[in-house]
Amino acid sequence: MNTRMHLLHRLDGIAWNRVHTAITIALGVGWLLDAFEVTIVNNVISVFKDLWHLSNLQASWVLSIWFVGIMIGAYGFGYLADRYGRKRLFLATLLLYGTFTFLTAFAWDYPSLMILRLVTAIGVGAEYAAINAAISEFIPARHRGKTNATVMNFWSAGGILAALVTLLLINQLPPAYGWRAAFGFGAVVAIAAALARRYIPESPRWLLAHGDAQAAAAVVDDIEHARFTKTPAARSRAVVPGQDGATRPGFWSQSRDLVRLYPGRLALGCALDFSEAAGYYGLFAFLALFILPAVHVEPTFVPWFYLIGNVGAFIGGVIVAWLLDSAGRKITVPASYVLAAIGVLLMAAATATHDWRWVLAAFTLANLFATGAWISAYPTFSEIFPTHLRSTGIGISVAIGRIGAFTAPLLLTAIADSAGMVPALLVLALFWLIGAIAMIPWYFRGVEGKGTSLEAMVN
């Protein structure tokens, strides 16, 4: 067994210890902050409208600009994480987010808010690529599915945190100041997480892909001994010629390699992310714009609606985390997407009762299924790309997914305005079925990730 394979075998054979726990928590905070931002802005969008006299279109762009930034950050920084390493990127991205969400607290008008929101979202989009690549590469194969899903489940915690901050902070302060305090709170969490991330080493798989076996061995030794010793920095030397998994330096060449060498895998990642982003953000946008007003939910109760709904989401994430490494990806992912579509139909039935209590129950269940679906997707498409292209592949998949997040609310609104809520919800259910259908070829011809090493996933 050569040095590279020996190190990878050791890495996959390490028993779970405090290093794995610390990596999971420190990287999971990125997802928490994304959910926190999205939920906070949904809660204070009416404040922005009153404060700066915004039209409905201008207010909608406060939400939409977030997805534009996510697209830019995921794609651009995905390449950088493959080129310069996971550690550099997941430190830089969190600092970028923390700095600009703090500055958002001092936005003085609508244009300044939009610019600051865009740059903040770029930092969060960059987190998507770097975090998902890193967590897949650190965690032993037998734990990879549930650990990756656990990291994703920090999203639900972020939604719950945002609801609590809204109830306990924003609603207790004058409207002109409460939202500023909320963004400042997010910045404090980000800086604390960045301090913790300093102790996370570079991915040993990335180091091996760049020909630095010495640094990779030092990282593996540290993980085996459950310690956080500073390891030799990855050298920025040329990649060993002909080495398996060699990194190509060009930005566009990374994308071309994925399209040329792994078209089916890239298509699967894009389809899964497009489906879940369109379905998830479509659900939340439609709930706020049409369903809650239709069943006469008071604005003061809306944070409780999201708080209870995110408890359901957390439960869905926990269930999927267990299923990924027990039932496997090939069963868990399509089943989760089908259940998410069914959850939308339950929302339609509950809305027809005009009783907010039935809507709350259906939303909690729909959010449970929806969160289970997208949480099952990320570990699945994060592990199907080779190490030297992994962050770029994740970044492209997320970027395509944000197109779904951007367009679904607009499409559903147009359908609801012209044909009614039920046809719009049927289209929303169809968005979820895209992911289930995309998994059919992978079910028959793809590699099952349960208990399989990352290297075996692409060989």
VOLUMKE-659287 format. One line per 10 residues: their letters; for each residue x, y, z of N, C-alpha, C. Coordinates in steps of 0.05 Angstrom, whole numbers, plus 5000, padded with zeros to 4 digits. Layout:
! residues N
A	X:Y:Z:X:Y:Z:X:Y:Z  ...
END
This chain:
! residues 459
MNTRMHLLHR	5017:4976:5000:5000:5000:5000:5018:5025:5000  5014:5043:4980:5030:5067:4979:5023:5087:5002  5039:5108:5005:5036:5127:5027:5008:5140:5026  5000:5148:5002:4974:5162:5000:4951:5144:5009  4950:5120:4999:4928:5102:5006:4929:5094:5035  4954:5091:5046:4957:5085:5074:4945:5107:5092  4951:5132:5085:4940:5155:5100:4910:5156:5099  4899:5151:5075:4870:5152:5071:4856:5130:5087  4869:5106:5087:4858:5084:5102:4858:5090:5132  4880:5103:5141:4881:5110:5170:4860:5131:5176
LDGIAWNRVH	4856:5151:5158:4836:5172:5163:4808:5160:5165  4801:5141:5148:4775:5129:5149:4771:5110:5173  4793:5101:5184:4792:5082:5206:4793:5094:5234  4796:5121:5236:4798:5133:5262:4771:5133:5277  4772:5125:5302:4748:5125:5318:4740:5154:5324  4714:5158:5326:4703:5186:5331:4716:5197:5356  4725:5222:5355:4737:5234:5379:4730:5264:5379  4742:5279:5397:4735:5307:5401:4742:5325:5378  4762:5316:5361:4769:5332:5338:4745:5331:5318  4734:5307:5313:4711:5305:5296:4687:5322:5306
TAITIALGVG	4683:5321:5332:4661:5337:5344:4666:5367:5340  4690:5376:5345:4696:5404:5342:4693:5413:5313  4702:5397:5294:4699:5404:5266:4669:5406:5259  4653:5387:5268:4625:5387:5262:4611:5413:5272  4617:5420:5297:4604:5444:5309:4615:5470:5296  4641:5472:5293:4652:5496:5282:4644:5502:5253  4641:5481:5237:4632:5484:5210:4602:5487:5208  4587:5475:5226:4558:5477:5226:4548:5505:5231  4564:5521:5244:4555:5548:5250:4550:5564:5224  4564:5557:5203:4559:5571:5177:4531:5568:5168
WLLDAFEVTI	4519:5544:5170:4492:5540:5163:4473:5554:5182  4480:5554:5207:4463:5569:5227:4461:5598:5219  4483:5610:5211:4483:5639:5205:4467:5645:5180  4468:5627:5160:4453:5631:5136:4423:5631:5143  4414:5611:5158:4386:5610:5166:4378:5634:5183  4396:5642:5200:4391:5666:5217:4386:5691:5200  4403:5695:5180:4401:5718:5163:4374:5718:5147  4369:5695:5135:4345:5693:5118:4320:5698:5135  4319:5685:5159:4295:5688:5176:4292:5716:5187  4314:5728:5196:4313:5755:5207:4302:5774:5186
VNNVISVFKD	4312:5773:5162:4303:5791:5141:4274:5787:5135  4265:5762:5134:4236:5757:5130:4220:5770:5152  4231:5770:5176:4216:5781:5199:4215:5812:5199  4235:5825:5187:4237:5854:5189:4233:5868:5162  4225:5853:5142:4221:5865:5115:4200:5887:5116  4180:5885:5133:4160:5906:5135:4171:5931:5147  4191:5928:5165:4205:5951:5177:4220:5966:5156  4234:5952:5138:4248:5965:5116:4229:5981:5098  4206:5969:5093:4186:5982:5076:4177:6008:5088  4172:6008:5114:4162:6032:5127:4185:6053:5131
LWHLSNLQAS	4209:6043:5137:4231:6061:5143:4240:6076:5119  4241:6063:5096:4252:6076:5071:4230:6078:5050  4205:6074:5057:4183:6077:5038:4187:6061:5012  4191:6035:5016:4197:6018:4993:4172:6007:4981  4173:6003:4955:4151:5990:4940:4154:5960:4945  4133:5945:4938:4134:5916:4941:4156:5904:4924  4162:5915:4901:4183:5905:4884:4210:5909:4897  4214:5933:4908:4240:5939:4922:4243:5921:4946  4222:5916:4961:4223:5899:4984:4230:5870:4976  4219:5861:4954:4225:5834:4945:4254:5831:4937
WVLSIWFVGI	4266:5852:4927:4294:5850:4919:4312:5849:4944  4303:5858:4967:4319:5854:4991:4323:5824:4996  4302:5808:4989:4304:5779:4992:4319:5767:4969  4314:5776:4945:4325:5763:4921:4355:5768:4918  4365:5791:4927:4393:5798:4925:4410:5778:4940  4398:5765:4961:4412:5745:4977:4420:5721:4959  4402:5713:4942:4407:5690:4925:4428:5696:4903  4428:5720:4894:4449:5729:4875:4476:5727:4888  4479:5736:4912:4504:5735:4926:4512:5706:4932  4493:5689:4939:4499:5661:4944:4510:5648:4919
MIGAYGFGYL	4498:5654:4896:4508:5643:4870:4537:5651:4865  4543:5676:4868:4570:5686:4863:4590:5673:4883  4583:5673:4908:4601:5662:4928:4606:5632:4925  4584:5617:4920:4587:5588:4918:4605:5580:4894  4600:5592:4871:4615:5585:4847:4643:5596:4848  4647:5622:4854:4673:5633:4854:4691:5622:4876  4681:5620:4900:4697:5611:4922:4700:5580:4922  4682:5567:4908:4685:5538:4905:4711:5531:4891  4717:5546:4870:4743:5542:4856:4766:5549:4875  4764:5571:4889:4786:5580:4907:4791:5559:4929
ADRYGRKRLF	4770:5546:4939:4774:5525:4959:4789:5501:4948  4784:5495:4922:4799:5473:4909:4828:5482:4904  4832:5507:4898:4858:5517:4891:4876:5523:4915  4865:5536:4935:4881:5545:4958:4875:5531:4984  4857:5513:4985:4852:5497:5009:4826:5504:5023  4816:5484:5039:4791:5488:5053:4794:5507:5077  4816:5504:5091:4820:5519:5116:4821:5549:5110  4837:5557:5091:4839:5586:5084:4811:5597:5078  4795:5581:5063:4770:5591:5054:4749:5592:5076  4747:5570:5093:4726:5571:5113:4733:5590:5136
LATLLLYGTF	4757:5600:5137:4763:5623:5155:4756:5649:5142  4765:5653:5117:4760:5678:5102:4731:5683:5098  4715:5662:5092:4687:5666:5086:4672:5675:5111  4678:5663:5133:4664:5670:5158:4671:5699:5166  4696:5707:5162:4704:5734:5168:4690:5754:5149  4688:5746:5124:4674:5763:5105:4644:5766:5113  4632:5744:5120:4604:5746:5129:4601:5763:5154  4618:5758:5174:4616:5772:5199:4620:5802:5196  4639:5809:5180:4645:5838:5176:4622:5852:5163  4611:5840:5142:4590:5855:5127:4562:5852:5139
TFLTAFAWDY	4557:5831:5154:4531:5832:5168:4532:5852:5191  4556:5856:5202:4559:5878:5223:4555:5905:5210  4567:5909:5186:4563:5935:5172:4534:5939:5164  4520:5917:5158:4491:5919:5151:4475:5932:5173  4484:5928:5198:4470:5941:5221:4471:5971:5219  4489:5982:5203:4492:6011:5200:4483:6021:5173  4468:6005:5158:4458:6014:5132:4441:6039:5136  4446:6058:5119:4433:6084:5122:4410:6089:5101  4409:6073:5081:4387:6076:5061:4385:6049:5046  4366:6049:5027:4360:6024:5012:4384:6015:4995
PSLMILRLVT	4397:6033:4980:4421:6023:4964:4443:6012:4981  4449:6024:5004:4470:6014:5021:4463:5987:5032  4437:5983:5040:4428:5957:5050:4432:5936:5028  4425:5942:5003:4427:5923:4982:4456:5914:4977  4474:5934:4977:4502:5928:4972:4514:5910:4994  4507:5918:5019:4518:5902:5042:4506:5874:5043  4480:5872:5036:4468:5845:5035:4480:5828:5014  4487:5840:4991:4499:5824:4969:4526:5813:4978  4543:5830:4990:4570:5821:4998:4568:5801:5020  4549:5805:5039:4546:5786:5061:4538:5758:5049
AIGVGAEYAA	4520:5758:5029:4511:5733:5017:4534:5720:5002  4552:5735:4990:4575:5723:4977:4591:5707:4997  4594:5718:5021:4609:5703:5042:4595:5677:5050  4568:5678:5052:4553:5654:5059:4554:5634:5036  4551:5643:5011:4553:5624:4989:4580:5610:4988  4601:5625:4994:4628:5612:4996:4629:5591:5017  4614:5595:5039:4613:5575:5060:4602:5549:5050  4582:5550:5033:4570:5525:5023:4591:5507:5011  4608:5518:4994:4627:5501:4980:4649:5491:4998  4661:5509:5014:4683:5502:5031:4675:5483:5053
INAAISEFIP	4652:5488:5066:4644:5472:5089:4637:5443:5080  4621:5441:5059:4612:5414:5051:4635:5397:5041  4654:5410:5028:4678:5395:5019:4694:5386:5043  4698:5404:5062:4715:5397:5085:4703:5376:5102  4677:5378:5108:4665:5358:5126:4666:5330:5114  4662:5329:5087:4663:5303:5074:4691:5291:5075  4711:5308:5074:4739:5298:5072:4751:5291:5099  4740:5302:5121:4751:5296:5147:4739:5271:5160  4713:5267:5155:4698:5248:5171:4701:5219:5160  4706:5199:5177:4708:5171:5168:4683:5163:5153
ARHRGKTNAT	4686:5145:5134:4665:5137:5115:4640:5128:5130  4643:5113:5152:4620:5102:5165:4603:5123:5180  4615:5147:5184:4600:5168:5198:4594:5192:5179  4603:5191:5154:4603:5214:5137:4574:5224:5132  4556:5206:5126:4528:5215:5120:4515:5229:5143  4515:5217:5166:4501:5229:5189:4515:5254:5199  4542:5255:5197:4556:5279:5205:4551:5303:5187  4552:5297:5161:4546:5318:5141:4517:5328:5145  4499:5310:5150:4471:5318:5154:4468:5334:5180  4484:5327:5201:4483:5341:5226:4492:5370:5222
VMNFWSAGGI	4513:5374:5206:4522:5401:5200:4500:5417:5186  4486:5404:5167:4464:5417:5153:4442:5425:5173  4438:5408:5193:4416:5412:5212:4420:5436:5229  4444:5448:5229:4448:5474:5242:4430:5495:5230  4421:5491:5205:4402:5510:5193:4377:5513:5210  4366:5491:5219:4342:5493:5236:4347:5508:5262  4371:5503:5273:4378:5517:5297:4380:5547:5292  4390:5555:5268:4392:5583:5261:4364:5595:5258  4345:5580:5247:4318:5590:5244:4305:5594:5272  4310:5575:5290:4299:5577:5317:4311:5601:5331
LAALVTLLLI	4338:5605:5328:4352:5627:5341:4341:5654:5330  4336:5655:5304:4326:5680:5293:4298:5686:5304  4281:5666:5307:4254:5670:5317:4256:5680:5346  4274:5669:5362:4277:5678:5390:4288:5706:5391  4307:5712:5374:4318:5740:5374:4296:5760:5366  4279:5752:5347:4257:5769:5339:4238:5774:5363  4231:5753:5377:4212:5755:5399:4224:5770:5422  4249:5764:5429:4261:5774:5454:4276:5800:5450  4285:5806:5425:4301:5830:5421:4288:5850:5402  4283:5841:5377:4272:5860:5357:4245:5871:5366
NQLPPAYGWR	4227:5854:5375:4200:5863:5382:4200:5880:5408  4222:5879:5423:4223:5895:5448:4236:5922:5444  4248:5927:5421:4261:5952:5415:4245:5968:5395  4250:5994:5393:4237:6010:5373:4243:5999:5345  4224:5999:5326:4228:5986:5300:4253:5996:5286  4261:6021:5289:4284:6032:5275:4310:6020:5285  4310:6008:5309:4335:5998:5321:4336:5968:5325  4313:5955:5327:4313:5927:5332:4328:5910:5311  4323:5916:5285:4336:5901:5264:4366:5905:5264  4375:5929:5271:4404:5934:5272:4417:5917:5294
AAFGFGAVVA	4404:5915:5317:4414:5898:5338:4416:5869:5330  4396:5860:5314:4396:5832:5305:4420:5826:5287  4426:5844:5268:4449:5840:5251:4475:5841:5267  4476:5858:5287:4500:5859:5304:4503:5833:5319  4481:5821:5328:4482:5796:5342:4494:5774:5324  4485:5773:5299:4496:5754:5280:4525:5757:5276  4535:5781:5276:4564:5786:5272:4580:5775:5296  4569:5778:5320:4583:5768:5344:4585:5738:5343  4564:5724:5334:4565:5695:5331:4586:5687:5311  4587:5701:5288:4606:5695:5267:4635:5698:5276
IAAALARRYI	4641:5719:5291:4668:5723:5300:4676:5701:5320  4658:5694:5338:4664:5672:5357:4669:5646:5342  4653:5641:5321:4658:5616:5306:4684:5617:5291  4692:5640:5281:4718:5643:5266:4741:5637:5285  4739:5646:5310:4760:5640:5329:4762:5610:5334  4740:5596:5335:4740:5567:5339:4752:5553:5314  4746:5563:5291:4756:5550:5266:4786:5552:5262  4799:5570:5276:4828:5572:5274:4842:5546:5280  4829:5530:5297:4842:5505:5306:4836:5481:5288  4818:5485:5269:4812:5463:5250:4835:5461:5230
PESPRWLLAH	4847:5438:5226:4869:5435:5207:4859:5435:5178  4879:5436:5159:4872:5433:5131:4864:5405:5125  4847:5402:5105:4838:5375:5097:4861:5358:5088  4866:5335:5100:4888:5318:5092:4884:5308:5063  4860:5304:5054:4855:5296:5027:4863:5318:5007  4857:5343:5014:4866:5365:4997:4896:5366:4996  4909:5363:5019:4939:5363:5020:4951:5342:5002  4939:5318:5004:4949:5296:4987:4945:5302:4957  4922:5314:4951:4917:5321:4923:4937:5341:4912  4949:5357:4931:4969:5377:4923:4998:5367:4928
GDAQAAAAVV	5001:5341:4933:5027:5329:4935:5041:5334:4961  5027:5343:4982:5040:5348:5008:5034:5326:5028  5046:5303:5024:5041:5280:5041:5050:5285:5070  5071:5300:5073:5082:5305:5100:5061:5320:5117  5050:5342:5106:5030:5357:5121:5005:5340:5125  4997:5324:5106:4974:5306:5108:4978:5286:5131  5002:5275:5132:5008:5255:5153:5007:5268:5181  5016:5293:5183:5015:5307:5208:4986:5312:5217  4969:5319:5199:4940:5323:5205:4928:5296:5214  4933:5275:5200:4922:5249:5207:4931:5240:5235
DDIEHARFTK	4957:5245:5241:4968:5239:5267:4953:5254:5289  4948:5280:5284:4934:5296:5304:4906:5286:5308  4892:5279:5287:4864:5269:5290:4864:5243:5305  4883:5225:5298:4884:5199:5312:4889:5203:5342  4904:5223:5350:4910:5228:5378:4891:5248:5390  4870:5256:5376:4850:5275:5386:4862:5301:5396  4880:5312:5380:4893:5337:5389:4891:5358:5366  4896:5383:5374:4894:5405:5355:4921:5419:5351  4942:5403:5346:4969:5414:5342:4969:5428:5315  4984:5451:5314:4986:5465:5289:5004:5448:5270
TPAARSRAVV	4994:5443:5246:5007:5426:5227:5021:5443:5206  5041:5431:5192:5055:5447:5171:5035:5457:5151  5039:5482:5143:5021:5494:5123:5024:5481:5096  5002:5480:5081:5003:5468:5055:5021:5485:5037  5040:5472:5023:5058:5487:5006:5045:5493:4980  5050:5517:4970:5038:5526:4945:5056:5520:4921  5067:5496:4922:5085:5487:4900:5068:5475:4878  5082:5469:4856:5068:5457:4834:5059:5428:4841  5038:5420:4830:5028:5393:4836:5046:5372:4822  5050:5350:4836:5067:5329:4825:5056:5320:4798
PGQDGATRPG	5072:5321:4776:5062:5314:4750:5051:5286:4749  5027:5284:4737:5015:5257:4734:5003:5246:4759  5004:5261:4781:4992:5250:4806:4962:5248:4804  4951:5226:4814:4922:5222:4812:4908:5244:4829  4889:5257:4817:4874:5278:4831:4888:5305:4830  4906:5309:4811:4921:5335:4810:4902:5358:4805  4908:5380:4819:4892:5404:4815:4900:5419:4791  4881:5428:4775:4886:5445:4752:4883:5474:4761  4901:5492:4753:4901:5519:4765:4879:5537:4754  4869:5534:4730:4851:5553:4718:4823:5551:4729
FWSQSRDLVR	4810:5575:4732:4782:5576:4742:4764:5561:4722  4765:5568:4697:4747:5556:4677:4754:5527:4671  4779:5520:4674:4786:5492:4669:4774:5473:4689  4771:5483:4714:4757:5466:4735:4729:5459:4726  4715:5480:4717:4687:5475:4708:4686:5458:4683  4704:5462:4664:4705:5446:4640:4711:5417:4646  4729:5412:4665:4735:5385:4673:4711:5371:4685  4695:5385:4701:4671:5373:4712:4651:5366:4691  4646:5384:4672:4627:5380:4651:4636:5357:4632  4663:5356:4627:4673:5337:4608:4676:5309:4620
LYPGRLALGC	4686:5308:4645:4693:5282:4657:4670:5271:4675  4654:5289:4687:4634:5280:4706:4607:5293:4700  4597:5291:4676:4572:5306:4669:4548:5295:4684  4546:5269:4688:4523:5257:4702:4523:5266:4732  4546:5266:4744:4548:5273:4772:4542:5303:4776  4552:5320:4758:4546:5348:4760:4517:5353:4755  4505:5339:4736:4476:5342:4731:4460:5334:4755  4468:5313:4769:4454:5304:4792:4455:5325:4814  4480:5335:4819:4483:5356:4840:4466:5381:4834  4466:5390:4808:4451:5413:4801:4421:5408:4803
ALDFSEAAGY	4412:5384:4795:4383:5378:4796:4374:5376:4825  4389:5363:4843:4381:5361:4871:4380:5388:4884  4400:5405:4879:4400:5431:4892:4379:5450:4880  4375:5449:4854:4354:5465:4842:4327:5458:4854  4322:5431:4855:4296:5422:4865:4291:5430:4894  4311:5426:4911:4307:5433:4939:4305:5463:4944  4321:5478:4929:4321:5507:4933:4295:5519:4924  4285:5510:4900:4260:5520:4890:4237:5511:4908  4238:5486:4918:4217:5476:4935:4217:5489:4962  4241:5492:4974:4242:5503:5002:4236:5533:5003
YGLFAFLALF	4250:5548:4986:4245:5577:4987:4217:5584:4975  4208:5568:4956:4181:5572:4946:4161:5568:4967  4165:5547:4984:4146:5541:5006:4145:5565:5025  4168:5575:5034:4168:5597:5053:4158:5623:5042  4165:5629:5017:4154:5653:5005:4124:5652:5001  4114:5629:4992:4085:5626:4988:4070:5627:5015  4082:5616:5035:4070:5616:5062:4066:5645:5071  4087:5661:5068:4086:5689:5078:4068:5706:5061  4069:5703:5034:4054:5721:5016:4025:5714:5014  4018:5688:5015:3990:5680:5009:3976:5665:5032
ILPAVHVEPT	3990:5645:5043:3976:5628:5062:3970:5641:5088  3990:5654:5101:3985:5666:5127:3964:5689:5125  3965:5706:5105:3943:5726:5103:3916:5713:5098  3915:5690:5083:3890:5678:5077:3877:5666:5102  3893:5657:5121:3881:5645:5146:3883:5665:5169  3890:5690:5163:3888:5712:5183:3906:5708:5207  3932:5701:5202:3951:5699:5223:3961:5727:5230  3960:5734:5255:3968:5761:5264:3999:5764:5261  4008:5787:5253:4037:5792:5250:4053:5785:5275  4042:5790:5298:4057:5785:5323:4060:5755:5328
FVPWFYLIGN	4043:5739:5315:4045:5710:5319:4063:5696:5298  4071:5711:5277:4087:5699:5256:4113:5687:5266  4128:5701:5284:4153:5688:5294:4148:5661:5307  4126:5659:5321:4119:5633:5334:4114:5612:5312  4102:5620:5290:4097:5602:5268:4123:5590:5258  4143:5607:5254:4169:5598:5245:4184:5582:5266  4181:5590:5291:4194:5576:5312:4184:5547:5314  4158:5543:5314:4147:5516:5316:4153:5501:5290  4152:5514:5267:4158:5501:5242:4187:5491:5241  4205:5506:5253:4233:5498:5253:4239:5476:5273
VGAFIGGVIV	4223:5473:5293:4225:5449:5310:4220:5424:5294  4199:5426:5277:4194:5404:5259:4217:5399:5240  4228:5421:5229:4251:5418:5211:4274:5404:5225  4279:5411:5250:4302:5399:5265:4297:5369:5267  4273:5361:5273:4266:5332:5276:4271:5318:5249  4262:5331:5227:4267:5319:5200:4296:5316:5195  4313:5335:5202:4341:5333:5198:4354:5310:5214  4345:5307:5239:4355:5285:5255:4348:5258:5244  4324:5255:5234:4315:5229:5223:4332:5223:5198  4336:5243:5180:4351:5238:5156:4380:5232:5162
AWLLDSAGRK	4392:5246:5182:4419:5241:5190:4423:5211:5197  4404:5200:5210:4406:5171:5218:4402:5153:5193  4383:5161:5176:4377:5144:5153:4399:5143:5132  4414:5165:5129:4435:5165:5108:4456:5144:5112  4462:5138:5137:4483:5117:5142:4471:5091:5151  4444:5088:5151:4431:5063:5157:4417:5052:5132  4398:5067:5122:4384:5059:5097:4400:5065:5072  4418:5086:5074:4434:5093:5051:4422:5116:5035  4439:5128:5018:4431:5152:5002:4411:5145:4981  4413:5122:4968:4397:5116:4945:4367:5113:4952
ITVPASYVLA	4362:5106:4977:4334:5104:4986:4325:5130:5000  4342:5140:5017:4335:5163:5034:4329:5188:5017  4346:5194:4997:4343:5219:4982:4317:5220:4966  4312:5200:4948:4287:5202:4933:4262:5201:4951  4263:5184:4972:4240:5182:4990:4235:5209:5004  4256:5223:5011:4253:5249:5025:4241:5270:5006  4249:5270:4981:4238:5289:4962:4209:5283:4956  4201:5258:4954:4173:5251:4950:4156:5260:4974  4166:5255:4998:4152:5264:5022:4149:5294:5023  4170:5309:5013:4168:5338:5012:4146:5347:4994
AIGVLLMAAA	4143:5333:4971:4120:5340:4953:4094:5334:4966  4092:5312:4981:4067:5306:4995:4061:5327:5017  4083:5337:5030:4079:5357:5050:4067:5383:5038  4074:5390:5014:4062:5413:5000:4032:5408:4996  4024:5384:4988:3996:5378:4984:3981:5379:5011  3994:5371:5032:3981:5374:5059:3976:5404:5065  3995:5421:5057:3992:5449:5061:3968:5460:5046  3964:5450:5022:3941:5458:5006:3915:5450:5019  3914:5426:5029:3890:5416:5043:3885:5432:5068  3905:5438:5083:3902:5453:5108:3893:5482:5102
TATHDWRWVL	3904:5494:5081:3896:5521:5074:3866:5522:5067  3856:5501:5054:3828:5500:5046:3809:5501:5070  3819:5493:5094:3802:5494:5118:3799:5522:5130  3817:5541:5121:3817:5568:5131:3822:5570:5162  3834:5549:5173:3840:5548:5201:3870:5549:5205  3880:5570:5218:3909:5573:5221:3921:5550:5237  3906:5537:5254:3917:5515:5269:3924:5491:5252  3906:5485:5233:3912:5463:5214:3935:5471:5196  3937:5496:5188:3959:5506:5172:3985:5503:5187  3985:5510:5212:4010:5508:5228:4019:5479:5230
AAFTLANLFA	4000:5461:5235:4007:5433:5237:4017:5422:5210  4004:5430:5188:4013:5421:5162:4040:5433:5154  4044:5459:5161:4070:5472:5156:4093:5459:5171  4088:5452:5196:4108:5438:5212:4116:5412:5200  4096:5397:5190:4102:5371:5177:4115:5375:5150  4106:5395:5135:4118:5400:5109:4147:5409:5112  4152:5425:5133:4179:5434:5137:4197:5412:5146  4185:5393:5162:4200:5369:5169:4209:5353:5144  4190:5349:5126:4197:5334:5101:4216:5350:5084  4211:5376:5081:4228:5392:5063:4256:5394:5073
TGAWISAYPT	4259:5398:5099:4286:5399:5110:4300:5373:5108  4286:5351:5113:4297:5324:5109:4307:5320:5081  4292:5331:5061:4300:5327:5033:4326:5342:5027  4327:5368:5034:4351:5383:5026:4375:5374:5042  4371:5366:5067:4393:5357:5083:4404:5330:5073  4386:5314:5061:4396:5288:5049:4411:5293:5024  4405:5316:5010:4418:5321:4984:4447:5329:4987  4453:5347:5005:4480:5358:5006:4501:5337:5012  4498:5319:5031:4519:5299:5035:4521:5281:5010  4499:5277:4996:4499:5259:4972:4515:5271:4949
FSEIFPTHLR	4510:5296:4942:4525:5306:4919:4552:5318:4927  4557:5322:4953:4584:5331:4961:4605:5309:4959  4596:5284:4960:4616:5262:4961:4621:5249:4933  4606:5258:4913:4609:5244:4887:4629:5256:4868  4642:5279:4877:4663:5292:4861:4690:5284:4871  4711:5283:4854:4738:5278:4864:4748:5302:4880  4767:5297:4898:4777:5317:4917:4785:5343:4903  4800:5341:4881:4811:5365:4868:4789:5382:4854  4765:5370:4851:4743:5385:4839:4719:5387:4857  4721:5378:4882:4698:5375:4899:4685:5402:4905
STGIGISVAI	4700:5422:4914:4688:5448:4921:4676:5462:4897  4690:5459:4874:4679:5471:4849:4653:5457:4842  4651:5431:4844:4626:5416:4838:4604:5424:4856  4610:5427:4882:4590:5435:4901:4581:5464:4895  4601:5481:4888:4595:5509:4883:4577:5512:4858  4582:5497:4837:4565:5499:4813:4537:5489:4820  4535:5467:4834:4509:5456:4842:4493:5476:4858  4506:5489:4877:4492:5509:4894:4484:5533:4877  4502:5542:4859:4496:5565:4842:4471:5559:4825  4469:5536:4813:4446:5529:4797:4421:5527:4815
GRIGAFTAPL	4425:5517:4839:4403:5515:4858:4391:5542:4865  4409:5563:4867:4398:5589:4874:4381:5601:4852  4385:5591:4827:4367:5600:4806:4338:5591:4813  4336:5566:4823:4310:5557:4832:4299:5573:4855  4316:5580:4874:4308:5596:4897:4298:5623:4888  4311:5634:4868:4305:5661:4858:4279:5661:4842  4275:5641:4825:4253:5641:4806:4227:5629:4817  4229:5610:4835:4205:5596:4845:4185:5615:4858  4193:5633:4876:4173:5651:4888:4160:5669:4867  4175:5678:4847:4163:5695:4826:4142:5679:4810
LLTAIADSAG	4150:5654:4802:4132:5638:4787:4107:5630:4802  4110:5622:4827:4087:5615:4844:4069:5638:4848  4080:5662:4852:4064:5686:4855:4047:5691:4831  4060:5689:4808:4045:5694:4782:4023:5674:4779  4028:5648:4785:4007:5628:4782:3984:5633:4802  3991:5639:4827:3971:5644:4847:3953:5668:4840  3966:5689:4830:3950:5713:4822:3932:5707:4799  3940:5690:4781:3923:5685:4757:3905:5661:4759  3913:5640:4774:3897:5616:4774:3889:5607:4802  3900:5619:4823:3893:5611:4850:3915:5596:4865
MVPALLVLAL	3911:5593:4890:3932:5581:4907:3936:5551:4902  3915:5536:4897:3918:5508:4893:3935:5501:4869  3931:5512:4845:3949:5507:4823:3979:5514:4829  3982:5536:4844:4010:5544:4851:4023:5523:4869  4008:5513:4888:4019:5493:4906:4024:5466:4892  4008:5460:4871:4014:5436:4855:4040:5439:4840  4045:5463:4830:4071:5468:4817:4094:5466:4837  4089:5476:4861:4110:5474:4882:4116:5445:4888  4096:5428:4889:4101:5399:4893:4117:5387:4870  4112:5396:4846:4127:5386:4823:4156:5394:4825
FWLIGAIAMI	4162:5417:4836:4190:5425:4840:4205:5404:4856  4192:5394:4877:4204:5374:4895:4208:5347:4880  4190:5341:4862:4193:5315:4847:4216:5315:4828  4226:5338:4820:4250:5339:4803:4273:5324:4816  4277:5329:4842:4299:5316:4856:4295:5286:4858  4270:5277:4863:4265:5248:4864:4270:5235:4837  4262:5248:4815:4266:5236:4789:4296:5236:4782  4311:5257:4790:4339:5258:4784:4355:5235:4797  4345:5224:4819:4358:5203:4833:4354:5176:4820  4335:5173:4802:4330:5147:4790:4354:5135:4775
PWYFRGVEGK	4368:5150:4757:4392:5139:4744:4414:5132:4764  4417:5149:4785:4438:5143:4805:4431:5119:4821  4405:5114:4826:4397:5090:4841:4406:5065:4826  4404:5064:4800:4411:5040:4785:4440:5039:4777  4453:5062:4772:4480:5062:4761:4501:5075:4779  4493:5090:4799:4511:5104:4816:4523:5088:4839  4541:5100:4854:4554:5086:4876:4539:5094:4902  4533:5074:4919:4520:5080:4944:4542:5091:4963  4536:5115:4975:4556:5128:4992:4558:5116:5020  4538:5101:5029:4538:5091:5056:4562:5073:5061
GTSLEAMVN	4579:5082:5079:4603:5066:5087:4624:5064:5066  4622:5080:5044:4641:5078:5022:4661:5101:5024  4687:5096:5021:4707:5117:5022:4703:5137:4998  4711:5161:5002:4709:5181:4981:4723:5173:4956  4746:5160:4959:4762:5152:4936:4747:5131:4920  4733:5112:4934:4718:5092:4920:4693:5103:4906  4685:5127:4914:4661:5139:4901:4667:5148:4873  4692:5153:4867:4699:5164:4840:4717:5145:4824  4723:5122:4834:4741:5103:4820:4724:5083:4804
END
